[in-house]
Amino acid sequence: MKSLRYIVSHCLQVVMNAAQHETGRNGGMRSAFRFLGFIVNGLLLVALSLGLFTRWEHSGDTNLLVMFVMGLVVFLIACVLSYYFSMENACTNIAHLVFGFLLGFLALVDQANLIDDSKEEASRYLLLLSIFTRSMLSISSRFFRATRFASTLLLSTEFLELVGFGAASAALTMERCFDVSLLLCAFGLCLADLRMKSLLALPTMIGFSVISVLLFFPALDLSINPFALGCFFGRLLCDPLIDLFYSGLTVTERWHPYLQAHKMLRRFSVLVLLLAELLFIILSAFTLGNVNRWYILRLLGIIVFGILWVTSHLVLVTALWAFHNRLNNCLGACALLRTGSKSLDDVMASRGMRQYCLVAEQLVFGALIFTILMAVVCWQEKNGTFIALFMFILPLESLVFGLFHELGSCLGGTCIGYSLIIPTAYCSPDKQPMPLPPELVETINLRATTMLHAIQRFFARYMVENFGCDYSTSGVNLDNLQGKLRTFFDQRTDDGARHDTYILHYSGHTHNSGEWALAGCSRLICFTLPSGPKSAIAFRLVSSHRLLTPQFLEFLHQFLECSFHSKMWVCKDN
């Protein structure tokens, strides 16, 4: 007992000395919170030590003592690496790996003989206190802005604690170990779902918690320590849950690790999803072997929902694979552009990714609903593998749905533009055409050429699809112009949908009523607007002596960044 106290006190002393050294060296709020983090981890270490010692004291199992001493030795080595060799990252990773292992070992050890033990009760209170202090520390660090938010699906510390808990489950039978490991993978996906702020992240996490407590562990017929298990899940769940309200990362910043990942890794994730879906439908088919009085109704439900499930998930996998093909094209186009000139958001918006994501979002949501219905019809309350696999697929499909939903909400729409510039060599102050002096005509032509180059640069700068920039000094025939405008407003994206924005720029002579003055005394009064829920037109009516002013460029910039809902913008210079 004295040796145990000595080891624990020495570990805590090393941790506190390292924290004080770090605080004195850097100072500031962030160092203070790091010091408090050492105290919270020390509190957890005391709770784990007391709990494992109590189990060894009652059972006399030397394996418990060996595992406990090995964990403390590894933790002590980590503290030495941090204090004497300044290997802080290695110390943090080793410490979280040990915490996950000891929590898993404490949660999965038999609890039958520890109901009335005072040391066990103290260990439980310390575990609850560890969760509370960890939560308060996370909230305080974010309130005082002492936390740096990272663009990642899963932190390395979270991953290592999951690995440590999975290693502790190796003490169980092979089947139970596999089920617990699959449950840990599902929990890791739930953490990633929360960190990505997916629309269905909270319902998925609530469903995971309820199914795990009420159905999964009873199906394993395993006596667990709910306090240790709650401490493990609570510590990992704390940061992602709080970051739902405090994280200020944008959509593309949150999804950056996935969007910018290597294409083979992203395609491998699709194959993992496909493999999980195949295993799920195979396990669901085992329900047909259970004959009872509801067998006919259950068989009918499995056939109906099975067909719908297979169809919807074939569409899901196809849509996700096609999304990665489009994303690869966008990444390639972004790499070809000059560094820093275009972001991935701009490239994806110009290539119609928003429209694709809006359609794929509905398909994925339907697949998610059919997965839930299929699980309800084929539920197997004694099969822990089926339950764990269902909880693995649920956050995985929620992540896919969140990806399409977020990109569909934040990306800009497709845009196509057409410019018509007609410099005039006549003026009509008294409604009688009069030729202008040659010097003025040359100046007007020079300005029109400058305007042509400016509108071309504008289309290229904001990645507007250039339908054409026509320049004519002899005027344009009415029939030809109407035909070209009809063709312009009939333009669609590669998917067959209308563009979100149509920009029409005209620079030329106009009548007082605003009608375009064309060749042969023709006038363009109006033309048919395109139909569709998200069509918009920007008109530019200017006289021949006006340049493409910065005010107009600002107007078009604001026009492109606004939300379009079937409205017409008119901008006319007097």
N, C-alpha and C positions, 0 to 999 in steps of 0.2 A: 504493500500500500504506500509506503514512504517513497519507494522508487518511482511509483506511478506519479505521485505528487511532484516529485523532483523533475521528472520529464516534462510534465504539463507546465509547471511554473517556469522552467528554463525556456521552453518554446515560446511562452507568452512574453517573457522578458526579451528574448531576441527580436520578436516581432515589434514590441514597443520601442526598443532601441532603434530599430531600422526606421520606424515611423517618425521618431523624434529627429533622427538624422536627416531624413528627407524633408521634414518640415523646416528645420533650421537652414537647410541648403537652398530650397526654392522659396519657401514662404507662400503666403497667399491662401485664398479660399480653397483652391483645388488640393493643396497639400493637407489642409486641415481635414477635408473630407476623406482623403486617402488614409489618414491616421484613424479616423472613425471607422473606416472600413476594416482596418486591422483589428480593431476592438470587436466589431461584429463577428468577424471570422474567428477570433479567439473565443468568443462566447459560444459559437457553434462547436468549436473543437472541445470545449469543456462538456457540452451536452452530449456529444458523441462518445467521449471518453467515459463519462459516467454511465451512459446507457449500455455500452459494450462491456464495461467492467461488471455491471449488475448481472448481465446475462451469463458471463463467465462464472460469477460467484454462485449462481443458482444451478447452472448445468454442469459445471466442471469440465466443459469441453475445451480442450487445449487449442483446438482450431480457432476458437474465438479470440483467445489470448494472442495466438500467433498473428492472426490478421490484424488485430488491434495494434500490436507492437510494430508490425511492419508498416502500418499506416502512419504511426507516429514518427518512426525513423525516417520515412520518406519526407514527411512534412518538416522534420527537423533539418534534413539535408537541404530542402528548399529554402528554409530560413537562412541557413548558413550561406547558400549561394547568393541570396539577396543582400545580406549584411556585409559579407567579406569580399564578394566578387562583383557586386553591383549587377547581378544577372536577375533583374526584376521580372522580366517577362517569363523567364524559365521558372522562377519562384511562383509566380501567379498561376501559371499553367499546371505545375505539379500540385500546388495546393488545391486547386479546384478539382483536379483528377482524384486526389485523395478524399476530398469532401464527398464527391459523388460516390466513390467506392464505399466509404464508411456509412454514408446514409443508406445506400442500397443494402449493405450488409445488416444494418440495424433494422431496416424496414421489413426484410424478408425472413428474419430469424423468428422462430416460434415464440409466441407471447403467452403461452398458457399458464406459466407458473409465476407471472410477474404482476399480478393484479394488485396485491396489497403491499408491495414493496415501496418503502419511502424513497429510496434512491431512484427507482424507476419513475416515481411521480415527479421527483425533482428534475429528472432528465426530460420528461415531457414538458414541464413548465419552461425549461431552458430552451427547448426546441421552438415552442410557441413564441418565447421572447426573442429568439433569433429571427423569426419571420417578421415580427413587429419592428424590431430595430432595423432590419434590412429594408423594409418598406419605407420607414421614416427617413432613413439615410438617402434612399433613391429620390424621394419626393423633395427633400431639402436640397440635395445637390442640383436638381433641376430648377428649383425655385430660385436659388442663388446663382444659376447659370454657371455652375462649375462642372458641367458634363459636356463632353464633345460627342455629338451624335454622328454615328458612323453609318455609311451606306453598306449594309451587309444583311444577309438573310439570317445568319446565325453567328453569334459571337464565338470566339475560340473558347472562352471560359465556359459558355453554355454547352458547347459541343463536348468538351472534356468532362464535364460533370455527367452528361448523358452517357459517355463512354464508360466512366467509372461505375455508374449505377448498373450498366449492362454487364460489366465485368463481375460485379457482385452477384448478378443473377445466375452466373455460371454454377453457383452452389446448388441450384435447383436441378430438377430433371431436364433432359434435353428438350422435351416438348414445352415445358413451362418456360425455360430459358429463351426459346425462340419466340414464344408469345410475348414475354416481357420486353424482349429486344424490339419486336415489332411495335409494341405500345410506345416505347421510347422514341422510335422513329416518327410515329404519329404525333407525339408531343412536340418533337423538334419542328415538324411541319406547322403545328399550331402556333409555335413561337414565331416562326417566319411569317405566318399569315398575319399575326398581330403586328409585327414590325413593319410589314408592308402596308398596314392600314387597309386591308381588304374590306370590302363592304360586308362580307359574311364572316369576318374574323371572330367577332364576339359571339354570335350564335354558335359557330363551330366550336369555340373554346368551351362554352357552356355545355354543349352536347357531349364533348369529350369528357368533361369532368363528371357529368351525371352517369354516362355509360360506364366509365372506368370504375366508379365507386359502387354503383348498384348492380352492374352486370358482369364486368370483366373479371375482377378479382374473385367474386363468388363462383364464377365459372371455372377458375383455376383450382378451387377448393384449397386456398392457401391462406394461412393465418398471417396477417401482416400487422405491422405497427402503423396505425393511421397517423400518428404524430410525426414519425420520421418521414413517412411518405408525403404527408402534407407539407412538411418543411422542405423537402426536396423540390416538389412541384411549385410551392409558393415562392421559393427563392428565385427559381428560373423564370417564373411568370411575372415577377414584380416589375422588372425593367420594361419589357415590351408592353405591358398593360399601361404603365404610367406614360410611356412614350406616345401612346395614342393621343394624349392631350398636350404633351410638351414638345414633341419633335416637330421641327419646322422644315424638314426636308421636303423638297418637291417630289412629284410623282416619279420623274425620271431619275432623280437622285436616289430615291429609295430602291427603285428597280435597277439601278445601274449595274450591280454585280451580275444580274441575270442577263440584262440586255447586252452588256459588253463582254459576256463570257465567250469562250471559244465555241465556234459553231458545232463542233463535235460533242462538246459537253452539253450544249442545249439540246441537241438531237438525242443524246443519251438520256436526258431527263424525259423526253417523250417516250422513249422505249421503256423506261422504268414505269411510267404511267400505264402504258399498254400492258406490260407484264402484270402489274398489280390488278388491272381490270380483268385480265384473263383468269388469274387465280381467284378473284372474287366470284366470277360467274361459275367457275368450276366448283368452288365450295358451296355456292348457292344451290347447285344441282344436286348435292348430297341430300337436300331436304326431301327429294322424291322418294328416298328409301324409308322415310318415317310414315308409316301407314296409321292413320287414326280416323276418327269419325268426320273430321273436316278435310279429309284427303282430297276429295273431288274439288271442293272450292279452292283449296290451296293449289292443286294442280292447275286449275283454270287460271288462277292469278299468276302463277309462275310462267305459264305459257304467254299470257297477254303482256305482262310487264317485262318478261324476258325479251320478247320481240322488240318492244319499245326501247328497252335498255340497250340491246345490241345495236339497234339502228342509231340511237342518239350518240352512243359512244364511238361508233365508227365515224360519225360526223365530227365529234369532238377531236378525235385523234387526227383526222384529215385537216380540220381547221387549224389545229395547233401546228401541224407540220407545214402547212402552207404559210402560216404566220412566220415561222422561222425562215422560210425561203424569202419572204418579203423583207424580213429583218436583215438577212444577209445581204440582200441587194442594197438596202438603205445604208448598212455599215460600209459596204464597198464604195458607194457613192460619196459617203461622208469622208472616207479616207482619201478619195481622189481630190476632194476640194482642198483649198489652201487651209493650212492649220489655223483654227480659231475663227475662220470666216463663217462657218455654218455649224450649228449644233445638230445633234441627232434628231431633236424634236422637229426642226425645220425640214430636214430631209424626209422624215416619216410623214409629216403633214403634206408635203408636196407630192408624195407618192400614194396618197389616198389611204393611209393606214387607219385614219379615224373611222372612215366608213366601214372598213373591214372589221375593225374591233367592235363597232356598234352591232354589226350583224352577228359576229362570233360570240359576243356576250350573251345574246339570247339563246344561242345553241348550247353553250356551256351550262347556262342556268337550267335549261331543260334536262340536260344529261345529269346534272346534280340532283334534280328532283326525282328522276327515275332511279337513281342510285339509292336514294332514301326509301322509295317505295319498294324497290326490289329487296332491300335489306329487311324491311318490315314483313314482307310476304314470306321470305326465306329465313327468318330469324332462327338461330340455333343457340339457345340459352346455355347449353353445356359445352359449346365449342369455342374455346378461348381464341383459337386462331382466326375463326370467322369474325369474331367481334373486333379483334385487334386489326385485322385487315380492313374491315369497314371503317374503323377510326383512322386508318392510314389513308384511305382513299378520299375520305370526306374533306380533310384540310388540303389535300393535293388538288382536288377539283375546285375547292374554294380559292386557292391561289391562282389557278388558271382563270377563273371567273373574275377575280380581283384585278388581274393583269389587263384583261380586255376592258373591264369597266373603267379602270383608271386611265388607260391610254385613250379610250373613246371619249372621256370627259375632258382631258387636258390638251390633246393634240388639236392643232388647227385643221381647217378643212382644205379641200382642194380649191384651186383658183385658176382661172384662165382669163387672159386679157387680150384685147385687140385695140390697136391704135390706128387712127386715120388722121393724117396731117395733110392739109391742102393750103399751102401758102397762096395768097391771091395777089395779083398785080393790078387790081382795080379797086377803086373806092366809089361809093355812091352816096354823097351827101344829100343830093336832091333827087334820089331814086333814079339817077342817070349814071351809068357806069362811066368812069373816067380813068384812063391809065395813069399809073403812078410814075414818078421819075425813076429812071434806071438805077440811081444810087439807092433809093429807098427800096426798090424791088430786090436789089442785091442784099441789102441789110435784112429784109424779111426772109429771104431764102436762107441766109446764114443762120438766123434765129430758128427757123423751122428745122434746119439740119441739126442744130444743137438740141432742140426739143426732141427730135427723133432719137438721138443718141441717149438723151436723158431717160426717156421712157423705156428704152431697151435695157439700160442699166437698172432701172427700177424693177422691171420684170425679173431680171436676173438676180437682183439683190434679195427680193422677197420670194424668190422661187415661184413666180407666177408663170404658168404655162403660156408660152407666147404663141397665140394664134396667128399673129401677123402684125407688122408695123408698116402700113402702107403710106407711101409718100408720093403725092401727085401734084404737079404744077399746072396741069391742064384741066383739073376737075374730075369728078367721078359721076358716072351715069347712075340714075336713080335705080333702074332695074338691077344693074350689077351690084350696087350697094345693098339693096334689100335682099338679094340672094345670098350675099356674103354674110349679112347679119343673121339671116335665118340659119345658115350653116353654123355660124358662131354660137348661137344660142341652142343649137341642137347638139353641141359637143358634149361628150360624156367621158367619164373616166374609163380605165381599162376594165373595171368591174361592171360597166354598163349603167352605173348610177350618174345622175347629174352632178356637175360641179357645185360646190357650196357657194362659190362666188364667181360672178361674171363682171369683169371690169371693161368698160367701153370708154375709150378716150378719143375725143374728137377735137381737132384744132383746125379751124377754118372759118370762112365767112358765114355769118348767121343773120337772119332777118330779125327785126325788132320783136317779133312774136316768139323767137327762139327756134324757129325752123331752120334746118340746115340748108344752106344755099349750095345747090349742086349744079353740075353742067347742064346746059340746055334749059335754063330757067326752071329747073325742077326743084321741088322742095321735099324734104323728108320730114313728115309731120309726126308719125308714130309708127310703131311696129309691134308685133305680138310679143308679149313677155313670156318667158318660159314658165311652164307649170312645174309644180313640185313643192314639197314642204320646206325646202331649205335653199331657195334661189334668191339671189340678190344681184342688183345691177348698179354700177356706178357710172354716171354720165359726166362727161367733161365737155362743156360747151364754151369755147373760147373764140375770140376773134383772132384774125391772122397775125396781129401784131403783138400777141401775148406770148410770153415764154412759159415753160413748165416751171412755175415758181416753187420755192421751198414750202410755201403754205399749202399748195396742192399736194406736194409729196407727203406732208404731214397729215393732210386729210386722208390720203389713200392708206397711209400707214395705220391710222386709227381705224379706217374702214376694214382693213384686213384683219385686225386683231379683235374686232367686236364679234358679237354673236349675231348671226344672220337668221332672220325669220321672215322670208318673203317680203322684203321691203325694197323700195327704190330710193337711191340717193341721187340728188341732182345738185351739181355745183356749177354755177354759171358766173363768169366774169363779165362785168359791164364794160 
